[in-house]
Amino acid sequence: MSIMGTRVIRTEDPRLLTAGGVYVDDLRTPELNAAARLTFVRSPVAHARITGIDASEALSEPGVIAVLTFRDMDDLTPPPPSSGEWDGSPAPLGGPWAEPLLAIDTVRFVGESVAVVITDGRYQGEDAADLVAVDYEPLPVVLGPEAAVANETLLFPAAGTNICVAQPVPADDAPFDACDVVVERDIVNQRVACLPMEGRATATSFENGKLTVWVSSQNAQISRFILAGALGMSPDQIRVVVPDVGGGFGAKIGIDRDTITIAWAARKTGRSLRWAETRSENLVAMTQGRAQLQHIKVGGSRDGRILAYRIDVIQDIGAYARAGGLLPFLTCLMAPGVYDIPDVQAGFRQAVTNTTPIAPYRGAGRPEAAAAIERAVDLFAAEIGMDPAEVRRRNFIAPDKFPFQTKTGALYDSGRYEEALDKVLAAAGYAQLREEQQRRRASGDPKQLGIGVASYVEITAPDPELGETAKLEVADNGTATVYTGSSAHGQGHHTAWAMLVQDELGIPMDQITVIHGDTDLIPVGVGSYGSRSLQLGGSAVHKAALEVKDEARHHAAEMLEAAEADVVLDTVTGLWQVRGDPDTALSWAQVAGHTSGGSLIADVSFVQDRPTFPFGTHVSVVEVDTETGQVKMLRHVTVDDAGTVVNPVLTEGQRHGGIAQGAAQALLEEVLYDADGNPLTSTLADYAAISPPDLPSFELVASETPTDLNPLGVKGIGEAGSIGSTPAIQNAVVDAVSHLGVRHIDMPATPQRVWTAINQARKASNQ
């Protein structure tokens, strides 16, 4: 009997909830017994020329082993490496845009690494770092995308511009000129902190010519790739180990420059080193997400048909061009969303600012695309006076058009968009909600009801040609071990991979071990990002199980002196037998013991032809206090269709987490800077992270539309919640006060912002 699709409880949880996880800073491996502590000296100014560094006072302090700056990097190929986090996309920009490991002559954001202090103890480093005297000559600060593209102040004078990459939007107004109604608006998709529970952490040792790096990362093998290139070492001289990881959300794809610096320092000094960032350090120095200014234009007919859509994006990538440059490409690719729009125009500019660099964050460009098109649909619906759900229905891509090529070049594999809308509207009781809204409006209730709808499609496994690896070994004691290139940081890979093996081989899950994140054991792999794990990594495990089964059948046939075609595996009992003769049963232990090596092994990779495209619709119900601007989420109902569901528990967990992060962006979270580029949100007292009291119980509606691109029929689910929830909640807030004349409120919809919008609309109506 198959266990696929059943509610199997996560096998990871007993250890995590009792003994606890073993994160980088918890490691007690012998190589780190005498490890020193590393502390970064970070820039306290956003833009300045460095005119001097004096470490003499710090070096005189007890317990200080060394203070290192860029001048000590004489063992690296000059100039210091300019490669940042790697996620399968082209390398970040070098040349005039190059980012050193430690600042050379200029700092460009608060938190940029200037020097490192190595000490015997953890807390000595903070005091010693304060004693490193750095002379800064302030330079003008560039904040915000509009200031960046104006090019009045340049972060990289040699480049001659702040715009790193541009893909101009087509300036064809003819399709809009033919429309009955045209709406334009600027939309801010604000900068947010990634905020994993576990911040960045690294431990390193360098012994006998081999560098070992323990790091909180989403990709051990990519981390090794980056280190080898940056340090000029061959991959076989480096071992990367990823232990338990307390969240990544894209900011831990590969490794960042601080980890490269720590690895270099360990090699330079010959000392094992440890580093774990503080939360304040995390909020200024770890890469951040989103940060787009979008200009949208939408046009159509008064019967609800959208005929033209344009989006022009300015992507604030922060001070240096890391992997954040990928985001506007994905935003433009996914610009039309779930709609069959005859004319779509999309373009972008990437611009540097004196802020923390941007990188992928849960959804990576796709939430930004969904937020834009879903606000555009609501703005269009308001302009023509039609229910926003009906406008969506009239513009969906029809199910018989799949696979569907969009005007921006995406090839959607499968989708039933109207069905998802119908399911979620029924589950929410949409008609009754609208009736309640009208009652509140008619009575003048100060607490108004808002109903927001957002339909979305996203691209998952956007780089399927990279594939994923899996190795499966069944030992002569009947146990199985899976070595996976996918990297777990909370998703439940160990549970899902064991389910796949049990389903195919009949070996009980408690007899299956899953290993990931060690390049000595798994030298080839890609890791986890872009919702790729199950469709690529899981399919690789499935493929390995099939190969092991084929090999086992051959050995079982020899042992039973039967034809292979007559030998079958009972996946309920895990026993091999001649068809129809249970007395001939052989266990996995017996079959594996029959091999010359005492085990059955399959080492495979799985490559998918092209990406998959999950989809869904969210309905959010909020209450807005029109006297204070306070927003309260009352309900959130979703359909998130990611193809075949292997384990509903894991799927629902991913949906819950994504919805919560999307709600956080819609209502609370925003990284802010003052006019001098100083972060105003560098502690959790200032940065409004979401918490359980802010959220209702989510109502999740099931839907499965399998893909034919992999043998499991699965698509990605990890980012869906953060893509659908944000515009649904934003639309709900605007909807609650739309009868007062409010047409748009930028995120986050804080009480102050909502109150201001209400009062501005009232003033305008009284003029």
N, C-alpha and C positions, 0 to 999 in steps of 0.2 A: 504494500500500500504506500502510495506516495505521500511524503510529508510536505511537499511543495504547496505553498499557499496556506499552511496552517499556522496558528498563532504559537509558535515556539518561543519560549522566553529566552532572552539574551543569555548566552552561556558566559559572557564576560562579567556579568554583574555581580555574582557572589563574591568574587575576588575584589572587585573595585569597591563594593559596599561593606566588606568586612576587613580584610587586611589592607585594602587601599591600593591604588595604582603605584607603580614605580616610575616616577618621572625623572627627567635628567638630573634635577637637583637632589633627588633621593638616592642616586646611585651610590653603592658602596663596593664597587669593584676594586680589586687590588691595585690596578694601574693608577687609581685616583686617591690612594690612601694618603699620599704626601702632596696632594695637589695644592697649589697656591690659588689665590683668588685674584680675578682680574676685574678691574673697574674702569669704565670709560670716562674720560674727561670730555664733556660734551659742550658744544657752543651754547652760551646763554643769549646770543644775539642772532637775529634772522639773516643778516647780510653784513659782512664785514671783511676787511682785509686783515690777515694775520701779520703783524709786524714783529712778533717775537714770542718765544716760548721759553720759560725758565722753570726747570724742574728741580733746581738745587734744594730748595726748602723741603719739597716733598721727599726727595731722596735721603734727606737727613733724618727722617722720621723712623722710629723703631718699626721693624717688620716690613719695611718697603724693600722689595727685591729689585725692582726696575721700573723706570718710566720710559715708555717708547713712543716715538713720533714717526712721521713719514720719513724722516732722515735716517731712521734705522732700517728702513726697508731696502737695504742695498743688496739683499739676496733675492729680490724679485726683478723680473725683466722690466726695465723702465719703459714708459711710466707705470706706476702701480696699476693693477688690473682695472678695467672699466666695465667688466661684465657683472651684471647684477643678478637678481633671481631669474632662473630659467624655467619656463613652463611649456617648452615645446615650440614657442613662437620665436621669431628672429631675435637675435641678441640685442639688448638695449644699445642705445647709441653711444659710439665712442667719439674720437676726434675732438672737436671743440666742446662737445657735451660730456666728455669723460668725467666719471665720478671716481675720485681716489678712495682707497680704503680708509685712510686718515687724511684729514684736510691738509692741503699743501700750503696754499697762500690765501685762500678765500673760504669762508664758511657761507652757506646759503640757506640754512634753516636752523631754528632752535632745536638742538638735539643732535646735530651733526657731530660725528666723532672726530676729535682733534688729537687725542693721545690716549694711551692706556697706562694704568698703574697696576703693578703686580705686587701683591702683598701676601704675607703669611696667613692672615685671617680675613674673614668676610668684611668686618666693619672697619678695619683699618683703611681699607681702600677708599671709602667715601671721604674720610678725613684727609687722606693724602691727596686725593683728586682735587679737593678744594684748595690745596697749597700749590698746585701747578699754576704758575702765573702765565696767562696768555694775554698778550696785548692785541686788542682789536681796534681797528680804525673803521668806524661805521660807514656803510654804503647805503644808498637809497633802497627802499624795500618795495617789492612788487607783490601785491596781494590781489587775488581774485582773477578770474579768467579774462575779464574785459580789460583790466589794466595790463595783463600780460600781453594780449594781442595788440595793444596800442604801441608796444615797443618803445615807450619813452624812456624806460630804464631797462638795461639788459643784464641778465644774470650771467651770460657768457658773451662778453664783448666780441670775442673772436668769431663767434657764430653770426653776429650781425642781426640776430632776431631772437625772440623768445619762442617762436613757433618752430617746434622740432620737426613735425610731420604734418602735412595737410592733404586732405582729399576734398577738394572744393565741391560744394553742393551745386548741382546744376541749377542755373538761374533761368528756368523756363516758366514764365507766368501764364502761358497760353492755357494749360489745363485748368488753372484757377479762374481765368477770365471767363471760361465756359460754365462756371458753377453758379447756381442760384445764391448760395450762401458760402462765405469764406470767413474763417476765424483765424486770427494770429495771436500768439502769446509767447512770452519768454517764460520758461519754467526752470526752476533751480532744483537740481538733484544734489542735495547738499553732501558735503564731506562728512564721513562718519569714521569712528574708530572701530577696528576689527574686534578688539576686546575679548580675546579668548580667556578662559578661566586660568589657564597656565600661560604666562607670558613666554617670551623667548628665553631659551636656556641652552648652554653649550658646555661640554666638558671635553678636554683634549689631552692626549698624551702622545709623545714622540719617542719611540724606543727602537733601537736597532734599525734605524732607517725607515720605520713604518709609522705612519700617522694614523691614530685612531681618534675619531670624532663621534661623540655622543651628542645628538642634537634633537631638539623638538621640531620635527619637520614632517611634511606630508609626503616626502619622497627621498628615501635614502640614496637611491642610485643617481638621481639627478644632483643631489648634494655632492656626491663623490665626483661627478662630472664637473661641477663648478669648481670644487676645490682643486682638482687636478689641473684644470686650465689656469686658475688664478695663481697657484703656487708653483707651477712648472714641474709637477710630479706626474709619474705615470699612475694610472688608476690602481694597478696592483700594489702600489706603495701606500694606499689609503684604504682604511676600513671605516665605514660610516654605520653607526648603530642608532636606530630610532626606537627608544623604549616607549612606554605609555606616553600619549600626547593629549594634553588637556585642551583640545580644540585648535583648529587651524584657520578655517573659513577663507582660505586663499592666501592669507598673509604669511603662511608658512610653506608655501610652495618652494621646494628647493631650500636654499639658505640665503640669508642676506649678508650684507657686507660686514656686519659685526662678527658673525661666525667665522668668516674667512680671516678676519683680523686675529681672532683668538687662536685659530689653527696656526696661522703664521707665527704668532707670539710664542706658542708652545714649541714650535720647531726652532725658533730663534734663540730661545732661552734654555731649551732642554728641560723645561719644567712642565709637569702636568698642570693643567689649569682648569678652573671652574668659573662659570659666570651664569648668573640668573638675574634678569632685569627686575627692577622694582616696578610697581604699577605706574608711577609717575613717568619713569623712563619709557615704559611701554606706550604711554599715551602721547609721547612726543617723538619717539624714535622708531617705533614699529610702523611699517607702512599702513596707510589708511585707505579708505575706499570711496567710491562714487565720484563726487566733485565734478559734476558737469553743469554747464549752463546750456540749455537747449532752447533754440527758437523753433517753434512749430507753426505750421500753417496747414489748415485742413479746409477742404471745400467739397461741396456736394449739392445734391438736389433737395428740395423741400419734402420729398417723399422718403427721405432718410438714407438715400444712397450716397456713400462717400466716393468721390470721383478722383480726388487728388490729395496727396499728403506730402509734406516736406518737413524734414528735420535737419537743422544745422547745429552741430554740437561744438562747443568749445570745451575740451577736456583739460582741466587743471591737473597736470601730472606731478605737481610738487617741484621740488628743487632739482631733481635729477630724473632722467628718462629711464626708469626701470621698467618692470613689466606692466605698469599702468598704461603704457602706450597701446596695449592690446584692446583696452576697453572700448574706445570709440569705434574700432573696427566691428566689434560684436554688436554694439548699439545700432550701427548703420545696417549691418546684415539683418538684424531682427526688427528693423524699423516698422514694417507694416503689420507685425503681429499676426493675429488670426484672420485678418481681413483680406478680401479679394479686391484690392484697390487698383484701378486701371493705371494710375500714374503715381509713382513713388519716387521722391527725390531725397537723397541722403548724403550728407558730407560732414566733415569735421576738421578741426584744428587742434593739435596737441600743443599746449603751452606750459612753460616752466614758470613757477612762482616761488617765493621764499617761504615755502611750507614743507612739511613732511612729505616725502615721496608717496605717490599713490601706487597701489597694486590691486590685483583682483581681490574682491571681497564677495562672499556668497552670492553668486549669480553673475558677477564679472561682466558688466556691460549689458546683460539681458534684462535685469531689473530696471536699468535706466531706459532701455527701449520700451519696455512695457509701461513704465510710468508715463512716458511721453505720449504714446499712442492712446492709452486709456484715458488720460486727461483730455486729449484731443477729441476723442469720441464723445465724452461728456460735454465738452464745450460746444461741439457741433449739435448735440442733442438739445442742449439748452437753447441754442440759437434758433432752432427750427421748432421748438416746443414739443418734442417727441420724447417718450419714455426712453431712457438710456439703454435699457435691456432690449427694447424693440429695435433700436438703431443697430445694436450689435448683431441681433438675429438677421437683419436684412443685409449685412455685409460680410458674414462669415464665408470662409472658403467651403464650398459644398463638399460633402464626404466622397462623392464620386469623382472628384478632381485629383485625388491623391494617387501617386506621389505628385506634389504640387511645387512648381518652381515659382518662387516669388520674384517680384521686380528687382529685388536687391541681391538675388542670386542664391538664396537658400533653397534647398530641395527637401521639403517636408515629406517624411515617410508615410505617416498616417495620422488621421485626426477625425474626431466627431465632435466638432465644436458646439453645434446647436444642441446636441444631446446633452453635453456637459452643462450648458446653460439651463436647459429645461430641468435637469436633475437638481441643480443647486437652487433654482428659483422655487421649485416645489418643496424642497427640504426647508427652505427659509420661510416659506409662507409669504411669498413676495407680495401678492395682492393684498393680504391682510396687513402687512407692514405699511403699504402705501395708504391704506385706509386709516390706520392709526396715525400716520404722519399728517394726513389731512385734518383729523380731529384735533390734533395738537395745534396745528396752524390756525384753525378756525377759532379755537378757544383762547389764542394768544398766550399759551403756556410758555413761560420763560425757558423751559427745557424742551428743546426741539429735537425731533427724531431725524436722523440722517441714514439713508440706505445707499450704500456704494456698491457698484458692480464693476468687476474687472475680469476680462477674459485674457488669457495669455497663451503663448507658445514659447518654448525655449529650446535652444540647441544644447544637447548633452553629448559628451565625448566628442568635442569639436575637432580633435586630432586623432581620429580612429586609425590612421595609418601607422601611428606609433605602437598601437596594440598594447598587449600586456602579457606577462609571463606567469606560468604556474608549473610547479613540480609536485607530483604526488607520489608518495612512497608507501607501500603496504608492507609491513615487516612480518617476520615469521612468527610473531606473537599475535597477529591478527589486528594490530593497531595500524592507523594510517596517519601520515604527516603531510600537511599541505604547506608548501613554500610558495608564497605569493608575492608578486611584484607590486600589488596594490598595498596601500598603506592605510592602516586604521587610525583614526583619531576621533572615535566616538560613534561611528556609523553602525557597528555590529558586524564587521566582516567575519570575525571568528565564528559567529553563529551561522551566518549565511553560507559561508564556504563549507562548513561542516554539514549543513543541511544538503547542499548540492552533492557532496560525496555520499552521504547516507542514502539519499534518494536514488543514486545511480548504482551504488555498490552494496547497500544493505549493511554497511559497517555502522554500528551505533555512534551517535554524535559524541558520546562521552569517551569513545575510543579514538577520537580524531583530534589531532593537535594542529593548530594553524600557526605558522611562523611567518613574520614579515619584518622588514626594516633592518636587515643586516646584510651588508654587501659582501661579506665573506661567505655567507650561506646562499644569498640570492644576488649574484653579481649583475644580472640583467633585469631591469624592471623600469617602470615609469612612475607609478604611484597614484595618488588620489587627488583629483581636482576636476572641475568641469563635469561633475556627476558621471564619471566614467567607470567607477569601480565595478559595479555589478555587470554591466553590459560587456566590459572588456575583461576585467579580472575574473569575474564570476564565470564568464563563458570560457576562459582559459582553464579554470578549475574543472568545469564540466567536460571540456575536451580531454583533459588529462585523465579524468575518471573513465571516460570511454576507452581511451587507449590502454589503461590498466586493465579494464574489463576484457578487452580483446586479447591481451597477453595472458591474462589469467585463464581465459577459456581454452587457450592452446595448451597450457600446462595441465589444466583439469582434465582435458580430453586424453592427454597422455596417461595420466594417473588412472583414469577410469577405463582406459582402452576403448574409447568410444570416438565416433566422429565428432568434430567440433560443432557441426550443425545440430547435433543431438544433445549438446551440453548446455544447460541453462542455469541462470542465477536467480534464486528466490530472494528478492530484495527485502522481503519481510524478515526472513531468518538469516540472511547473509550467507546462505549455503549454496554450493554448486552441486548439481546432480544431473544424471542422465534424465532426459525428459520423461516424466511419468514414473520414475523409479526413485522415490525419496530415500530408499535404503542405501543408495550410492552416495549420499551427501558428503561433501568435503567442505571444511571451513576455509576461511581466508588464510588462517595461519598455516594450514596444511599445504595449500596451493603455493603460498609465498615461500614456504620452506622447501618446496620441490625445485625452485630455481637455483641456478649455480651460485648466485650471490646471496641467496637467502631473503630476497625482497623483490617486489614488483615495482618498477619505477617508470614513470612517464614524465618527460620534461618538455613542455610545449610553450608555444606562444599563440595568441589569438589576435587576429587583425580583422577589423570590421570595415566593410566597404565604404561607409559614409556615416555621418552623425545621425543621431535620432532626435526626435522633436516631441517631447512630452507637452501636455497642454492641460488647461483647466479653466475654471471660472470660480471666483471668490465673491461672496456677498458679505459685506460688513455692515453691521447695524451699530450706530453710535448715538449717544445723547449729548447734545451741546447746550451748555448753559449760556444763553444769550446775554446774561447780565455780567458774567465773569469770563466767558470764553473757554471755560473748562470743558474738555472732551472726555467722555467715558465710553469705552467699548462695552456694548451690551451683548452682542453675539458676533460670531464669525463662522460662516458656513462655507465649506469648500468642496469642490471636486478637483482632484489632482490626478490626472491620468498619466501614469508612467509605464504603460504596458502591463505585462504579466507581473503579478505580485508574488514574490517568493515567500516573504514572511510579513504578514500585516503588522506585527508588532514593530518591526524595524521600519517599515514604511511610514507608519503613523508617527513614530518618534521623529523621523526626519521632517515630516510635515509640520508637526508641532513646533520644532525648533525653528524652522524657516519662517513660519507665520509670526512667531514671537519676534524674530529679528526684523522682519518687515514692518511689524507694528511699531517697533522701537524707532525705526527711521521715520515712519509716518507721523509719529506723535511726539517723540522726545529727543532723539539723539542728533547732535550736531557738534562738530569740531569748530571752535571759534578762535579767531586771532584778533589782537588789537591792531591799531594802525601801524605799530612798529614791528609787527610779525611775532609778537609774543603770544604763545598759546594761552588761552583763557580757560581751557578745559583739560588741564594736565593732571587732575586728580578725580577720583570718583565722587568727591564732594561737589565738583563742578560739572562733570560730564554725566548727563542724565541717562544712565543705563536703565533698561526696563526691568521690572521684577514681577513676580506672580500676581501681586494685588492689582497690577495695572491691566491684567488680561482676563477675559472670560474663558470658560471652558470651550474649546474649539469643537465644532460639529463637522465631522469628516464624512463625506459621502464617497462611497466606493465607485470606481470606474476603471475598467481595464481594456485598453485597445492595443493588442500586441503588435510589435514590429516584426518584420520578416528579415531584419538585418543581423540578428544573432539567434543562436539556437534556443535561448531562453525566452525570447520574445519581450525582453525587458528594455526599458529606457531609464534615464536617470531621474532620481527623486530628491536628491539632497538639496537642491536650490529652489525647487518649485515654490515652496511656501513663501520665500522671501521675494519672489517675482510677482506672485498674484496678490499677496496681502497688502503690500504697500499702496498701490494705486486704488485698491478697493477701499481702504480706510481713508485715504486722502479724498477720494470721490464722495465718501459718506459724510465727511466733515463739511465739504462744500455744499453737498446736497441739503444738509440740515439747515443751512442759513441762506440757501439760494433764493428763497421767497422774499428775503430782505434785500436782494439785489447783489449779493456776493456771487461772483463768477469763478474766482480762483483764490486759493490760499496755498502758498508754497509750504513745503515740508521744512522742518517739523511743525505740525499744527499745534503749537504751544498755546496756552491760554492767552498770552499777550498778543500773539499773531492773530488768533481767531477774533479776539475782542476788537483789535484794531481794524480788521477787515469789516466786521459788523458795523462799527461806528463810521468808517469811511463810506460804506454803502448808504447808511442812513443820512449822512450829510449830503451825499450826492443826490439822493431822492428828494431832499428838502430844498434843493437849489432851484 
